[in-house]
Amino acid sequence: MTATLITNARLIDPEAGTVSEGALLLRDGLIAQRFDTPVPELAEAAQIDAGGAFLAPGIVDIGVKVGEPGERHKESYKTAGLAAAAGGVTTMVTRPDTLPTIDTPEVLTFIRDRAEDDSAVNVLPMAALTKGREGKEMTEIGFLLDAGAVAFTDCDRVVTDTKVLSRAMTYARSLGALVIAHPQEPGLSHGGAATSGKFASLRGLPSVSPMAECMGLDRDFALVEMTGVRYHADQITTARALPSLERAKANGFDVTAGTSMHHLTLNEMDLADYRTFFKVKPPLRSEDDRQATVAALRSGLIDIIGSFHTPQDEESKRLPFEEAASGAVGLETMLPVLLRLYHSGELDLPTLFRALSLNPAKRLGLPCGRLAKGAPADLVLFDADKPFVLDRFKLQSKSKNTPFDGARLQGKVLTTFVAGTAVYRSA
């Protein structure tokens, strides 16, 4: 394989927490060498001049929904892969909430084969924790691990039977498997389309208290303490839940937490016009909660950011707000949207890519997410300052349900590399 030298780049190193001028030599799908300036002449390498753009580890996105099997009209592995590549996502960690559920080795094998054939980027599937995501009987975790499952989750369906959940956690602990949960108290949160408070009352929207997230998280942490399982909370979105997370980490539990791009950049006021593209799960929170979540990410209390890419067709969204399906696409929009936090001074770039690339890779035991010699050459080259207006109909995803349609954004992906090969180049 021909070597490639990317020169004149600003290297974002989330491990060292630095941004520095330099170059990367890519060979045989790996990072072969990192150079500071001046860069030596390498006649054997094809050269790419980055033109002063930022070069960072490719994004590892945990919690991507793809519509195969069952809802291919919403998203396929081909279109999801194209959207991911255009957004700088080099690894999609996909959810099992498909039709049928990914809860057997046979379905998981089908998914892996389809993704390998169709996707432009790496795909790592998660499997369901309980059969059919019904919370009644745990799946064959050992066989699913052997078939390639990287984690186990029932997604947004909370397992209400604590005995079933504790048994599944105990079994997962014996195999070293990672359990990913959606912290909510399901009784309180059922039917909620907004976060409770004055704004939701004025808009007449059914709401859920932020305490539902805190109560769900406290229950899960009690079971983590009992079983010793490796645990990841998929979305922490409220200030109320942060003390519980801090205590669990201080107690030495093997826990991490994520949040979503939408809860870091939007708040409940965005629901004012009843636009269903802003309906996500959990619902958008108050500005105080948004700021607290950003601060927790900055401090390292929250570890990971995900797009929670959830494609929905027009028919699912063109409904009254309470009846519309939840979720938004995010693979292609996540990086430019999150760069709002960089331009506002709320997050620096190493911290951002620590949560987008390094930490998710570490949590899943992957070698990517870093700029170290010998790491996979999964990279994103981007111009953080290039302005544009987002047109949802130009997105690569089959579904176009983004809350950022028409938004003025700043930051464009120029090239995405997977194993040293360019899988996307900006027009």
Summary of the structure (lengths in Angstrom):
residues: 427
radius of gyration: 20.8
end to end distance: 25.4
largest distance: 67.0
contacts: 1582
relative contact order: 0.16
helix: 33%
strand: 25%
